[in-house]
Amino acid sequence: MKTSINLTPVKLIRVYYLITPLFVILDAVFGITFRASGLNLPEYRYLYYGFCLLCALGCYGQQRYTALIAIAESSVNLLILLLGIMLPVIHLGNLPGETGAAAPISGDNILNFLITGTVLVTVFHTAQRELHNPAPIDKQRH
């Protein structure tokens, strides 16, 4: 007997938000910050993880708003990523005594940006498609 898993884009968005505790563990235990790589201070990252957990609750509590929640969270995260990478570059060499010789961007930051950016852009476009072609609420609950 063949078992099929019906993962719709909306269900994938919900799963993405539900695995936020995994990202918290990766950050706290291993120092891997794939979910919030643009935030350098742990306090801000944990605050952002809390925001993502609220998004997960919103996606399950108000399922018809899943696409809007995903678009809002994706937009915020992409802005944080862009500012986290660009602000140090813009200010490079502007401080007294700075020569501008070394960029404050590491290979890990770039890898995190690429992975997180790809996931977030995918979620963003999935959410936009869902807004244009919404399924009835009772179909989303399965």
TORKOL-4160 file (C-alpha; in steps of 0.2 Angstrom, whole numbers, padded with zeros to 4 digits, m for minus):
142
<pt num="1" X="0000" Y="0000" Z="0000"/>
<pt num="2" X="0007" Y="0017" Z="m0005"/>
<pt num="3" X="0006" Y="0031" Z="0007"/>
<pt num="4" X="0006" Y="0049" Z="0001"/>
<pt num="5" X="0010" Y="0064" Z="0010"/>
<pt num="6" X="m0001" Y="0079" Z="0004"/>
<pt num="7" X="0010" Y="0094" Z="0008"/>
<pt num="8" X="0002" Y="0109" Z="0001"/>
<pt num="9" X="0012" Y="0126" Z="0001"/>
<pt num="10" X="0002" Y="0132" Z="0015"/>
<pt num="11" X="0006" Y="0117" Z="0026"/>
<pt num="12" X="0024" Y="0119" Z="0021"/>
<pt num="13" X="0024" Y="0137" Z="0028"/>
<pt num="14" X="0016" Y="0131" Z="0044"/>
<pt num="15" X="0029" Y="0118" Z="0046"/>
<pt num="16" X="0043" Y="0131" Z="0043"/>
<pt num="17" X="0036" Y="0141" Z="0057"/>
<pt num="18" X="0034" Y="0126" Z="0069"/>
<pt num="19" X="0052" Y="0121" Z="0067"/>
<pt num="20" X="0058" Y="0137" Z="0075"/>
<pt num="21" X="0063" Y="0128" Z="0091"/>
<pt num="22" X="0075" Y="0118" Z="0080"/>
<pt num="23" X="0083" Y="0134" Z="0074"/>
<pt num="24" X="0084" Y="0140" Z="0092"/>
<pt num="25" X="0093" Y="0124" Z="0098"/>
<pt num="26" X="0105" Y="0126" Z="0083"/>
<pt num="27" X="0109" Y="0143" Z="0088"/>
<pt num="28" X="0110" Y="0141" Z="0107"/>
<pt num="29" X="0120" Y="0124" Z="0106"/>
<pt num="30" X="0130" Y="0125" Z="0090"/>
<pt num="31" X="0130" Y="0144" Z="0086"/>
<pt num="32" X="0122" Y="0141" Z="0069"/>
<pt num="33" X="0111" Y="0155" Z="0065"/>
<pt num="34" X="0102" Y="0151" Z="0049"/>
<pt num="35" X="0085" Y="0158" Z="0054"/>
<pt num="36" X="0091" Y="0175" Z="0059"/>
<pt num="37" X="0109" Y="0177" Z="0052"/>
<pt num="38" X="0107" Y="0196" Z="0051"/>
<pt num="39" X="0106" Y="0199" Z="0070"/>
<pt num="40" X="0123" Y="0198" Z="0078"/>
<pt num="41" X="0117" Y="0200" Z="0096"/>
<pt num="42" X="0109" Y="0184" Z="0104"/>
<pt num="43" X="0096" Y="0194" Z="0113"/>
<pt num="44" X="0089" Y="0201" Z="0097"/>
<pt num="45" X="0090" Y="0183" Z="0088"/>
<pt num="46" X="0080" Y="0176" Z="0103"/>
<pt num="47" X="0067" Y="0190" Z="0102"/>
<pt num="48" X="0066" Y="0186" Z="0083"/>
<pt num="49" X="0063" Y="0168" Z="0087"/>
<pt num="50" X="0049" Y="0173" Z="0098"/>
<pt num="51" X="0041" Y="0183" Z="0084"/>
<pt num="52" X="0043" Y="0167" Z="0073"/>
<pt num="53" X="0034" Y="0157" Z="0086"/>
<pt num="54" X="0020" Y="0170" Z="0087"/>
<pt num="55" X="0019" Y="0168" Z="0068"/>
<pt num="56" X="0017" Y="0149" Z="0070"/>
<pt num="57" X="0003" Y="0151" Z="0082"/>
<pt num="58" X="m0005" Y="0164" Z="0070"/>
<pt num="59" X="m0004" Y="0151" Z="0056"/>
<pt num="60" X="m0012" Y="0138" Z="0066"/>
<pt num="61" X="m0025" Y="0149" Z="0075"/>
<pt num="62" X="m0030" Y="0159" Z="0060"/>
<pt num="63" X="m0026" Y="0148" Z="0045"/>
<pt num="64" X="m0034" Y="0160" Z="0033"/>
<pt num="65" X="m0020" Y="0172" Z="0037"/>
<pt num="66" X="m0006" Y="0160" Z="0034"/>
<pt num="67" X="m0001" Y="0168" Z="0018"/>
<pt num="68" X="m0001" Y="0186" Z="0025"/>
<pt num="69" X="0009" Y="0181" Z="0040"/>
<pt num="70" X="0022" Y="0173" Z="0029"/>
<pt num="71" X="0023" Y="0188" Z="0018"/>
<pt num="72" X="0025" Y="0199" Z="0034"/>
<pt num="73" X="0038" Y="0188" Z="0042"/>
<pt num="74" X="0048" Y="0186" Z="0026"/>
<pt num="75" X="0049" Y="0204" Z="0023"/>
<pt num="76" X="0055" Y="0208" Z="0040"/>
<pt num="77" X="0068" Y="0194" Z="0040"/>
<pt num="78" X="0074" Y="0199" Z="0022"/>
<pt num="79" X="0076" Y="0217" Z="0028"/>
<pt num="80" X="0086" Y="0211" Z="0044"/>
<pt num="81" X="0097" Y="0201" Z="0033"/>
<pt num="82" X="0100" Y="0215" Z="0021"/>
<pt num="83" X="0104" Y="0227" Z="0034"/>
<pt num="84" X="0115" Y="0215" Z="0044"/>
<pt num="85" X="0126" Y="0213" Z="0028"/>
<pt num="86" X="0125" Y="0230" Z="0021"/>
<pt num="87" X="0127" Y="0241" Z="0036"/>
<pt num="88" X="0144" Y="0235" Z="0041"/>
<pt num="89" X="0150" Y="0237" Z="0023"/>
<pt num="90" X="0143" Y="0255" Z="0022"/>
<pt num="91" X="0152" Y="0260" Z="0038"/>
<pt num="92" X="0168" Y="0251" Z="0033"/>
<pt num="93" X="0182" Y="0264" Z="0035"/>
<pt num="94" X="0171" Y="0278" Z="0042"/>
<pt num="95" X="0177" Y="0276" Z="0060"/>
<pt num="96" X="0192" Y="0285" Z="0066"/>
<pt num="97" X="0208" Y="0274" Z="0064"/>
<pt num="98" X="0200" Y="0262" Z="0052"/>
<pt num="99" X="0209" Y="0258" Z="0036"/>
<pt num="100" X="0195" Y="0249" Z="0028"/>
<pt num="101" X="0206" Y="0234" Z="0024"/>
<pt num="102" X="0195" Y="0220" Z="0031"/>
<pt num="103" X="0177" Y="0218" Z="0027"/>
<pt num="104" X="0166" Y="0212" Z="0042"/>
<pt num="105" X="0158" Y="0199" Z="0032"/>
<pt num="106" X="0163" Y="0181" Z="0034"/>
<pt num="107" X="0160" Y="0166" Z="0023"/>
<pt num="108" X="0147" Y="0159" Z="0036"/>
<pt num="109" X="0137" Y="0175" Z="0035"/>
<pt num="110" X="0136" Y="0174" Z="0016"/>
<pt num="111" X="0131" Y="0156" Z="0017"/>
<pt num="112" X="0118" Y="0160" Z="0030"/>
<pt num="113" X="0112" Y="0174" Z="0020"/>
<pt num="114" X="0110" Y="0163" Z="0004"/>
<pt num="115" X="0101" Y="0149" Z="0013"/>
<pt num="116" X="0090" Y="0160" Z="0023"/>
<pt num="117" X="0087" Y="0171" Z="0008"/>
<pt num="118" X="0082" Y="0157" Z="m0003"/>
<pt num="119" X="0070" Y="0149" Z="0010"/>
<pt num="120" X="0062" Y="0166" Z="0013"/>
<pt num="121" X="0060" Y="0171" Z="m0005"/>
<pt num="122" X="0052" Y="0154" Z="m0008"/>
<pt num="123" X="0040" Y="0156" Z="0007"/>
<pt num="124" X="0036" Y="0174" Z="0001"/>
<pt num="125" X="0031" Y="0168" Z="m0017"/>
<pt num="126" X="0022" Y="0153" Z="m0010"/>
<pt num="127" X="0012" Y="0165" Z="0001"/>
<pt num="128" X="0008" Y="0177" Z="m0014"/>
<pt num="129" X="0002" Y="0163" Z="m0024"/>
<pt num="130" X="m0009" Y="0157" Z="m0010"/>
<pt num="131" X="m0017" Y="0175" Z="m0008"/>
<pt num="132" X="m0021" Y="0175" Z="m0027"/>
<pt num="133" X="m0029" Y="0157" Z="m0026"/>
<pt num="134" X="m0035" Y="0154" Z="m0008"/>
<pt num="135" X="m0042" Y="0137" Z="m0004"/>
<pt num="136" X="m0057" Y="0136" Z="0007"/>
<pt num="137" X="m0054" Y="0136" Z="0025"/>
<pt num="138" X="m0060" Y="0118" Z="0028"/>
<pt num="139" X="m0048" Y="0112" Z="0015"/>
<pt num="140" X="m0033" Y="0120" Z="0024"/>
<pt num="141" X="m0036" Y="0112" Z="0040"/>
<pt num="142" X="m0031" Y="0095" Z="0033"/>
